[in-house]
Amino acid sequence: MPSSFSERINELMSEEHYSKHALAEKTGYHYSTIVQYCAGTRSPSGARMEELAELFDCDVDYLMGRSDVRRVQDLEKVIDERISSKDIEILTALKKADPRVRSAIMILLGLKAAR
């Protein structure tokens, strides 16, 4: 998984078959700005990040390399792939459990420090 904006922008440009010149023309940004984005020596402002995310049809978190989920709409698919119906059943039971029981389970799972 790409872990930075520069890696992600290069990946997306490759997928869309955009050269640096083509992306500069498409966005209206200077060619040197695109070169810097691709090299990781410069990051776009919030507004430009939004524009690029829209252009590449992805979420800003994906573009920044902070998420593997390309679009929020894809999250349901990711959840379906990673969380089984048994997992959901366990989480539902945990949510409905008495607070003391829930606290004890969380401690046993190492998710909450014992007091």
DRENTORKOL-3810 file (N, C-alpha, C; in nm, 4 decimals):
REM DRENTORKOL-3810
@n.u->0.0835; n.v->-0.1184; n.w->0.0000; ca.u->0.0000; ca.v->0.0000; ca.w->0.0000; c.u->0.0878; c.v->0.1245; c.w->0.0000
@n.u->0.0626; n.v->0.2162; n.w->-0.0886; ca.u->0.1356; ca.v->0.3424; ca.w->-0.0822; c.u->0.1080; c.v->0.4104; c.w->0.0519
@n.u->0.2090; n.v->0.4743; n.w->0.1070; ca.u->0.1910; ca.v->0.5322; ca.w->0.2393; c.u->0.2066; c.v->0.6833; c.w->0.2412
@n.u->0.2229; n.v->0.7435; n.w->0.1275; ca.u->0.2368; ca.v->0.8883; ca.w->0.1257; c.u->0.1621; c.v->0.9458; c.w->0.0057
@n.u->0.1406; n.v->1.0761; n.w->0.0135; ca.u->0.0722; ca.v->1.1422; ca.w->-0.0968; c.u->0.1473; c.v->1.1226; c.w->-0.2279
@n.u->0.2793; n.v->1.1394; n.w->-0.2254; ca.u->0.3550; ca.v->1.1293; ca.w->-0.3508; c.u->0.3427; c.v->0.9894; c.w->-0.4120
@n.u->0.3472; n.v->0.8869; n.w->-0.3296; ca.u->0.3316; ca.v->0.7511; ca.w->-0.3821; c.u->0.1919; c.v->0.7314; c.w->-0.4402
@n.u->0.0918; n.v->0.7830; n.w->-0.3681; ca.u->-0.0464; ca.v->0.7648; ca.w->-0.4120; c.u->-0.0734; c.v->0.8426; c.w->-0.5405
@n.u->-0.0253; n.v->0.9656; n.w->-0.5499; ca.u->-0.0515; ca.v->1.0454; ca.w->-0.6706; c.u->0.0156; c.v->0.9805; c.w->-0.7909
@n.u->0.1360; n.v->0.9264; n.w->-0.7722; ca.u->0.2029; ca.v->0.8564; ca.w->-0.8820; c.u->0.1249; c.v->0.7319; c.w->-0.9236
@n.u->0.0729; n.v->0.6590; n.w->-0.8253; ca.u->-0.0075; ca.v->0.5400; ca.w->-0.8550; c.u->-0.1329; c.v->0.5761; c.w->-0.9343
@n.u->-0.2034; n.v->0.6804; n.w->-0.8884; ca.u->-0.3270; ca.v->0.7214; ca.w->-0.9558; c.u->-0.2996; c.v->0.7760; c.w->-1.0955
@n.u->-0.1923; n.v->0.8519; n.w->-1.1103; ca.u->-0.1555; ca.v->0.9021; ca.w->-1.2429; c.u->-0.1272; c.v->0.7863; c.w->-1.3376
@n.u->-0.0592; n.v->0.6854; n.w->-1.2888; ca.u->-0.0288; ca.v->0.5680; ca.w->-1.3705; c.u->-0.1574; c.v->0.4967; c.w->-1.4131
@n.u->-0.2487; n.v->0.4786; n.w->-1.3170; ca.u->-0.3769; ca.v->0.4138; ca.w->-1.3478; c.u->-0.4539; c.v->0.4895; c.w->-1.4556
@n.u->-0.4511; n.v->0.6210; n.w->-1.4475; ca.u->-0.5263; ca.v->0.7047; ca.w->-1.5416; c.u->-0.4462; c.v->0.7389; c.w->-1.6671
@n.u->-0.3233; n.v->0.6914; n.w->-1.6730; ca.u->-0.2340; ca.v->0.7182; ca.w->-1.7862; c.u->-0.2088; c.v->0.8678; c.w->-1.8048
@n.u->-0.1920; n.v->0.9380; n.w->-1.6924; ca.u->-0.1585; ca.v->1.0800; ca.w->-1.6952; c.u->-0.0083; c.v->1.0967; c.w->-1.6810
@n.u->0.0502; n.v->1.1692; n.w->-1.7715; ca.u->0.1889; ca.v->1.2129; ca.w->-1.7527; c.u->0.1845; c.v->1.3345; c.w->-1.6612
@n.u->0.2989; n.v->1.3793; n.w->-1.6171; ca.u->0.3032; ca.v->1.5008; ca.w->-1.5351; c.u->0.2511; c.v->1.6202; c.w->-1.6154
@n.u->0.2886; n.v->1.6247; n.w->-1.7413; ca.u->0.2394; ca.v->1.7335; ca.w->-1.8277; c.u->0.0875; c.v->1.7268; c.w->-1.8426
@n.u->0.0355; n.v->1.6063; n.w->-1.8628; ca.u->-0.1090; ca.v->1.5909; ca.w->-1.8803; c.u->-0.1840; c.v->1.6315; c.w->-1.7537
@n.u->-0.1309; n.v->1.5931; n.w->-1.6359; ca.u->-0.1976; ca.v->1.6302; ca.w->-1.5113; c.u->-0.1912; c.v->1.7816; c.w->-1.4896
@n.u->-0.0791; n.v->1.8407; n.w->-1.5225; ca.u->-0.0668; ca.v->1.9867; ca.w->-1.5110; c.u->-0.1700; c.v->2.0554; c.w->-1.6004
@n.u->-0.1844; n.v->2.0065; n.w->-1.7205; ca.u->-0.2812; ca.v->2.0647; ca.w->-1.8144; c.u->-0.4238; c.v->2.0433; c.w->-1.7647
@n.u->-0.4516; n.v->1.9242; n.w->-1.7160; ca.u->-0.5864; ca.v->1.8898; ca.w->-1.6694; c.u->-0.6277; c.v->1.9733; c.w->-1.5478
@n.u->-0.5322; n.v->1.9994; n.w->-1.4578; ca.u->-0.5634; ca.v->2.0710; ca.w->-1.3347; c.u->-0.5408; c.v->2.2215; c.w->-1.3432
@n.u->-0.4579; n.v->2.2635; n.w->-1.4385; ca.u->-0.4226; ca.v->2.4043; ca.w->-1.4461; c.u->-0.3095; c.v->2.4418; c.w->-1.3518
@n.u->-0.2481; n.v->2.3420; n.w->-1.2880; ca.u->-0.1348; ca.v->2.3665; ca.w->-1.1987; c.u->-0.0085; c.v->2.3752; c.w->-1.2843
@n.u->0.0910; n.v->2.4425; n.w->-1.2324; ca.u->0.2188; ca.v->2.4492; ca.w->-1.3026; c.u->0.2810; c.v->2.3102; c.w->-1.3080
@n.u->0.3486; n.v->2.2827; n.w->-1.4161; ca.u->0.4185; ca.v->2.1550; ca.w->-1.4321; c.u->0.5152; c.v->2.1312; c.w->-1.3157
@n.u->0.5860; n.v->2.2346; n.w->-1.2741; ca.u->0.6832; ca.v->2.2200; ca.w->-1.1648; c.u->0.6138; c.v->2.1800; c.w->-1.0339
@n.u->0.4916; n.v->2.2241; n.w->-1.0143; ca.u->0.4147; ca.v->2.1865; ca.w->-0.8955; c.u->0.3850; c.v->2.0373; c.w->-0.8986
@n.u->0.3434; n.v->1.9874; n.w->-1.0143; ca.u->0.3145; ca.v->1.8442; ca.w->-1.0290; c.u->0.4414; c.v->1.7628; c.w->-1.0057
@n.u->0.5524; n.v->1.8084; n.w->-1.0597; ca.u->0.6811; ca.v->1.7395; ca.w->-1.0394; c.u->0.7123; c.v->1.7312; c.w->-0.8902
@n.u->0.6919; n.v->1.8405; n.w->-0.8193; ca.u->0.7178; ca.v->1.8423; ca.w->-0.6749; c.u->0.6221; c.v->1.7499; c.w->-0.5991
@n.u->0.4948; n.v->1.7470; n.w->-0.6381; ca.u->0.3994; ca.v->1.6547; ca.w->-0.5763; c.u->0.4460; c.v->1.5108; c.w->-0.5947
@n.u->0.4845; n.v->1.4778; n.w->-0.7161; ca.u->0.5256; ca.v->1.3406; ca.w->-0.7478; c.u->0.6547; c.v->1.3007; c.w->-0.6767
@n.u->0.7416; n.v->1.3972; n.w->-0.6547; ca.u->0.8691; ca.v->1.3706; ca.w->-0.5873; c.u->0.8554; c.v->1.3718; c.w->-0.4353
@n.u->0.7435; n.v->1.4218; n.w->-0.3860; ca.u->0.7232; ca.v->1.4275; ca.w->-0.2422; c.u->0.7907; c.v->1.5458; c.w->-0.1755
@n.u->0.8300; n.v->1.6451; n.w->-0.2545; ca.u->0.8942; ca.v->1.7641; ca.w->-0.1973; c.u->0.7944; c.v->1.8751; c.w->-0.1688
@n.u->0.6712; n.v->1.8534; n.w->-0.2099; ca.u->0.5661; ca.v->1.9517; ca.w->-0.1868; c.u->0.4332; c.v->1.8793; c.w->-0.1772
@n.u->0.3470; n.v->1.9293; n.w->-0.0896; ca.u->0.2120; ca.v->1.8724; ca.w->-0.0761; c.u->0.1105; c.v->1.9799; c.w->-0.1112
@n.u->-0.0015; n.v->1.9396; n.w->-0.1669; ca.u->-0.1032; ca.v->2.0383; ca.w->-0.2038; c.u->-0.1750; c.v->2.0947; c.w->-0.0816
@n.u->-0.2326; n.v->2.2114; n.w->-0.0996; ca.u->-0.3168; ca.v->2.2716; ca.w->0.0040; c.u->-0.4438; c.v->2.1873; c.w->0.0163
@n.u->-0.5227; n.v->2.2168; n.w->0.1174; ca.u->-0.6484; ca.v->2.1447; ca.w->0.1369; c.u->-0.7405; c.v->2.1528; c.w->0.0167
@n.u->-0.7525; n.v->2.2725; n.w->-0.0411; ca.u->-0.8407; ca.v->2.2905; ca.w->-0.1569; c.u->-0.7902; c.v->2.2116; c.w->-0.2768
@n.u->-0.6607; n.v->2.2147; n.w->-0.2989; ca.u->-0.6042; ca.v->2.1390; ca.w->-0.4116; c.u->-0.6141; c.v->1.9889; c.w->-0.3868
@n.u->-0.5987; n.v->1.9477; n.w->-0.2628; ca.u->-0.6126; ca.v->1.8061; ca.w->-0.2296; c.u->-0.7537; c.v->1.7595; c.w->-0.2648
@n.u->-0.8522; n.v->1.8424; n.w->-0.2310; ca.u->-0.9919; ca.v->1.8106; ca.w->-0.2642; c.u->-1.0114; c.v->1.8020; c.w->-0.4160
@n.u->-0.9526; n.v->1.8963; n.w->-0.4889; ca.u->-0.9638; ca.v->1.8967; ca.w->-0.6351; c.u->-0.9028; c.v->1.7698; c.w->-0.6944
@n.u->-0.7863; n.v->1.7320; n.w->-0.6452; ca.u->-0.7197; ca.v->1.6110; ca.w->-0.6960; c.u->-0.7995; c.v->1.4859; c.w->-0.6605
@n.u->-0.8539; n.v->1.4823; n.w->-0.5393; ca.u->-0.9357; ca.v->1.3676; ca.w->-0.4987; c.u->-1.0580; c.v->1.3550; c.w->-0.5897
@n.u->-1.1181; n.v->1.4672; n.w->-0.6217; ca.u->-1.2337; ca.v->1.4657; ca.w->-0.7120; c.u->-1.1925; c.v->1.4188; c.w->-0.8518
@n.u->-1.0817; n.v->1.4691; n.w->-0.8997; ca.u->-1.0326; ca.v->1.4310; ca.w->-1.0321; c.u->-1.0093; c.v->1.2802; c.w->-1.0404
@n.u->-0.9489; n.v->1.2241; n.w->-0.9349; ca.u->-0.9169; ca.v->1.0812; ca.w->-0.9349; c.u->-1.0281; c.v->0.9946; c.w->-0.8751
@n.u->-1.1425; n.v->1.0569; n.w->-0.8435; ca.u->-1.2585; ca.v->0.9869; ca.w->-0.7892; c.u->-1.2200; c.v->0.9027; c.w->-0.6678
@n.u->-1.1601; n.v->0.9706; n.w->-0.5698; ca.u->-1.1215; ca.v->0.9016; ca.w->-0.4470; c.u->-1.1391; c.v->0.9968; c.w->-0.3295
@n.u->-1.1320; n.v->0.9435; n.w->-0.2106; ca.u->-1.1390; ca.v->1.0259; ca.w->-0.0910; c.u->-1.0024; c.v->1.0853; c.w->-0.0611
@n.u->-1.0012; n.v->1.1976; n.w->0.0072; ca.u->-0.8765; ca.v->1.2651; ca.w->0.0419; c.u->-0.7872; c.v->1.1736; c.w->0.1260
@n.u->-0.8449; n.v->1.0999; n.w->0.2198; ca.u->-0.7636; ca.v->1.0096; ca.w->0.3031; c.u->-0.6926; c.v->0.9049; c.w->0.2178
@n.u->-0.7587; n.v->0.8562; n.w->0.1150; ca.u->-0.6962; ca.v->0.7606; ca.w->0.0240; c.u->-0.5827; c.v->0.8285; c.w->-0.0522
@n.u->-0.6096; n.v->0.9472; n.w->-0.1033; ca.u->-0.5092; ca.v->1.0215; ca.w->-0.1797; c.u->-0.3860; c.v->1.0509; c.w->-0.0950
@n.u->-0.4076; n.v->1.0770; n.w->0.0334; ca.u->-0.2967; ca.v->1.1077; ca.w->0.1228; c.u->-0.2242; c.v->0.9824; c.w->0.1723
@n.u->-0.2773; n.v->0.8641; n.w->0.1383; ca.u->-0.2134; ca.v->0.7403; ca.w->0.1809; c.u->-0.2491; c.v->0.6997; c.w->0.3221
@n.u->-0.3521; n.v->0.7635; n.w->0.3795; ca.u->-0.3928; ca.v->0.7326; ca.w->0.5169; c.u->-0.4959; c.v->0.6214; c.w->0.5238
@n.u->-0.5467; n.v->0.5790; n.w->0.4087; ca.u->-0.6507; ca.v->0.4769; ca.w->0.4048; c.u->-0.6367; c.v->0.3924; c.w->0.2792
@n.u->-0.6740; n.v->0.2663; n.w->0.2913; ca.u->-0.6785; ca.v->0.1781; ca.w->0.1750; c.u->-0.8142; c.v->0.1837; c.w->0.1061
@n.u->-0.9093; n.v->0.2510; n.w->0.1680; ca.u->-1.0447; ca.v->0.2601; ca.w->0.1139; c.u->-1.0487; c.v->0.3784; c.w->0.0179
@n.u->-1.0645; n.v->0.3462; n.w->-0.1088; ca.u->-1.0572; ca.v->0.4503; ca.w->-0.2123; c.u->-1.1717; c.v->0.5500; c.w->-0.2034
@n.u->-1.2911; n.v->0.5004; n.w->-0.1769; ca.u->-1.4090; ca.v->0.5854; ca.w->-0.1624; c.u->-1.4855; c.v->0.5393; c.w->-0.0392
@n.u->-1.5460; n.v->0.6330; n.w->0.0323; ca.u->-1.6244; ca.v->0.5961; ca.w->0.1500; c.u->-1.7310; c.v->0.4935; c.w->0.1111
@n.u->-1.7845; n.v->0.5066; n.w->-0.0101; ca.u->-1.8866; ca.v->0.4132; ca.w->-0.0562; c.u->-1.8332; c.v->0.2700; c.w->-0.0606
@n.u->-1.7022; n.v->0.2540; n.w->-0.0736; ca.u->-1.6417; ca.v->0.1212; ca.w->-0.0791; c.u->-1.6258; c.v->0.0590; c.w->0.0588
@n.u->-1.6473; n.v->0.1377; n.w->0.1642; ca.u->-1.6259; ca.v->0.0898; ca.w->0.2997; c.u->-1.7149; c.v->-0.0295; c.w->0.3330
@n.u->-1.8393; n.v->-0.0281; n.w->0.2863; ca.u->-1.9298; ca.v->-0.1393; ca.w->0.3130; c.u->-1.8730; c.v->-0.2699; c.w->0.2583
@n.u->-1.8149; n.v->-0.2642; n.w->0.1404; ca.u->-1.7539; ca.v->-0.3832; ca.w->0.0810; c.u->-1.6362; c.v->-0.4312; c.w->0.1662
@n.u->-1.5542; n.v->-0.3373; n.w->0.2127; ca.u->-1.4394; ca.v->-0.3726; ca.w->0.2966; c.u->-1.4879; c.v->-0.4373; c.w->0.4254
@n.u->-1.5910; n.v->-0.3792; n.w->0.4854; ca.u->-1.6454; ca.v->-0.4353; ca.w->0.6090; c.u->-1.6982; c.v->-0.5756; c.w->0.5836
@n.u->-1.7717; n.v->-0.5948; n.w->0.4750; ca.u->-1.8251; ca.v->-0.7269; ca.w->0.4427; c.u->-1.7138; c.v->-0.8302; c.w->0.4246
@n.u->-1.6012; n.v->-0.7879; n.w->0.3671; ca.u->-1.4901; ca.v->-0.8793; ca.w->0.3435; c.u->-1.4148; c.v->-0.9131; c.w->0.4711
@n.u->-1.4118; n.v->-0.8209; n.w->0.5675; ca.u->-1.3278; ca.v->-0.8376; ca.w->0.6857; c.u->-1.4028; c.v->-0.8749; c.w->0.8122
@n.u->-1.5327; n.v->-0.8500; n.w->0.8178; ca.u->-1.6095; ca.v->-0.8779; ca.w->0.9386; c.u->-1.7161; c.v->-0.9823; c.w->0.9065
@n.u->-1.7069; n.v->-1.0939; n.w->0.9738; ca.u->-1.8025; ca.v->-1.2031; ca.w->0.9498; c.u->-1.9316; c.v->-1.1785; c.w->1.0270
@n.u->-2.0343; n.v->-1.2547; n.w->0.9953; ca.u->-2.1608; ca.v->-1.2421; ca.w->1.0668; c.u->-2.1423; c.v->-1.2819; c.w->1.2131
@n.u->-2.0502; n.v->-1.3745; n.w->1.2398; ca.u->-2.0211; ca.v->-1.4135; ca.w->1.3784; c.u->-1.9578; c.v->-1.2969; c.w->1.4539
@n.u->-1.8691; n.v->-1.2230; n.w->1.3878; ca.u->-1.8084; ca.v->-1.1047; ca.w->1.4492; c.u->-1.9162; c.v->-1.0041; c.w->1.4878
@n.u->-2.0114; n.v->-0.9833; n.w->1.3990; ca.u->-2.1201; ca.v->-0.8886; ca.w->1.4251; c.u->-2.2053; c.v->-0.9367; c.w->1.5414
@n.u->-2.2294; n.v->-1.0654; n.w->1.5466; ca.u->-2.3068; ca.v->-1.1239; ca.w->1.6562; c.u->-2.2361; c.v->-1.1011; c.w->1.7904
@n.u->-2.1062; n.v->-1.1215; n.w->1.7930; ca.u->-2.0274; ca.v->-1.1013; ca.w->1.9157; c.u->-2.0303; c.v->-0.9544; c.w->1.9572
@n.u->-2.0103; n.v->-0.8646; n.w->1.8608; ca.u->-2.0122; ca.v->-0.7217; ca.w->1.8917; c.u->-2.1484; c.v->-0.6767; c.w->1.9434
@n.u->-2.2550; n.v->-0.7301; n.w->1.8855; ca.u->-2.3900; ca.v->-0.6965; ca.w->1.9298; c.u->-2.4129; c.v->-0.7443; c.w->2.0729
@n.u->-2.3694; n.v->-0.8672; n.w->2.1020; ca.u->-2.3837; ca.v->-0.9208; ca.w->2.2382; c.u->-2.3023; c.v->-0.8379; c.w->2.3369
@n.u->-2.1822; n.v->-0.7996; n.w->2.2986; ca.u->-2.0978; ca.v->-0.7182; ca.w->2.3856; c.u->-2.1640; c.v->-0.5829; c.w->2.4142
@n.u->-2.2219; n.v->-0.5242; n.w->2.3119; ca.u->-2.2879; ca.v->-0.3947; ca.w->2.3273; c.u->-2.4075; c.v->-0.4047; c.w->2.4228
@n.u->-2.4776; n.v->-0.5169; n.w->2.4184; ca.u->-2.5969; ca.v->-0.5356; ca.w->2.5014; c.u->-2.5637; c.v->-0.5847; c.w->2.6421
@n.u->-2.4413; n.v->-0.6269; n.w->2.6665; ca.u->-2.4027; ca.v->-0.6839; ca.w->2.7955; c.u->-2.4074; c.v->-0.5796; c.w->2.9061
@n.u->-2.4259; n.v->-0.6292; n.w->3.0271; ca.u->-2.4191; ca.v->-0.5461; ca.w->3.1463; c.u->-2.2840; c.v->-0.4733; c.w->3.1454
@n.u->-2.2805; n.v->-0.3463; n.w->3.1844; ca.u->-2.1551; ca.v->-0.2706; ca.w->3.1799; c.u->-2.0391; c.v->-0.3363; c.w->3.2549
@n.u->-2.0668; n.v->-0.4036; n.w->3.3684; ca.u->-1.9595; ca.v->-0.4704; ca.w->3.4430; c.u->-1.9056; c.v->-0.5895; c.w->3.3648
@n.u->-1.9957; n.v->-0.6631; n.w->3.3000; ca.u->-1.9537; ca.v->-0.7769; ca.w->3.2181; c.u->-1.8738; c.v->-0.7283; c.w->3.0979
@n.u->-1.9244; n.v->-0.6222; n.w->3.0344; ca.u->-1.8547; ca.v->-0.5647; ca.w->2.9190; c.u->-1.7150; c.v->-0.5178; c.w->2.9593
@n.u->-1.7039; n.v->-0.4523; n.w->3.0743; ca.u->-1.5749; ca.v->-0.4045; ca.w->3.1231; c.u->-1.4793; c.v->-0.5218; c.w->3.1473
@n.u->-1.5296; n.v->-0.6287; n.w->3.2071; ca.u->-1.4458; ca.v->-0.7461; ca.w->3.2334; c.u->-1.3972; c.v->-0.8090; c.w->3.1034
@n.u->-1.4841; n.v->-0.8170; n.w->3.0046; ca.u->-1.4456; ca.v->-0.8733; ca.w->2.8740; c.u->-1.3403; c.v->-0.7863; c.w->2.8079
@n.u->-1.3570; n.v->-0.6560; n.w->2.8145; ca.u->-1.2604; ca.v->-0.5639; ca.w->2.7543; c.u->-1.1227; c.v->-0.5809; c.w->2.8207
@n.u->-1.1219; n.v->-0.5971; n.w->2.9544; ca.u->-0.9955; ca.v->-0.6189; ca.w->3.0256; c.u->-0.9322; c.v->-0.7492; c.w->2.9811
@n.u->-1.0115; n.v->-0.8553; n.w->2.9710; ca.u->-0.9594; ca.v->-0.9847; ca.w->2.9268; c.u->-0.9011; c.v->-0.9780; c.w->2.7863
@n.u->-0.9613; n.v->-0.8967; n.w->2.7014; ca.u->-0.9128; ca.v->-0.8819; ca.w->2.5653; c.u->-0.7938; c.v->-0.7844; c.w->2.5562
@n.u->-0.7617; n.v->-0.7219; n.w->2.6674; ca.u->-0.6505; ca.v->-0.6273; ca.w->2.6679; c.u->-0.6864; c.v->-0.4943; c.w->2.6034
@n.u->-0.8136; n.v->-0.4632; n.w->2.5953; ca.u->-0.8594; ca.v->-0.3394; ca.w->2.5321; c.u->-0.8872; c.v->-0.2291; c.w->2.6329
@n.u->-0.8800; n.v->-0.2645; n.w->2.7603; ca.u->-0.9080; ca.v->-0.1668; ca.w->2.8653; c.u->-0.8220; c.v->-0.2032; c.w->2.9855
@n.u->-0.7567; n.v->-0.1056; n.w->3.0410; ca.u->-0.6704; ca.v->-0.1304; ca.w->3.1574; c.u->-0.7533; c.v->-0.1598; c.w->3.2809
@n.u->-0.7059; n.v->-0.2553; n.w->3.3614; ca.u->-0.7713; ca.v->-0.2858; ca.w->3.4879; c.u->-0.7450; c.v->-0.1709; c.w->3.5846
@n.u->-0.8432; n.v->-0.1445; n.w->3.6713; ca.u->-0.8278; ca.v->-0.0335; ca.w->3.7670; c.u->-0.7828; c.v->-0.0825; c.w->3.8991
END
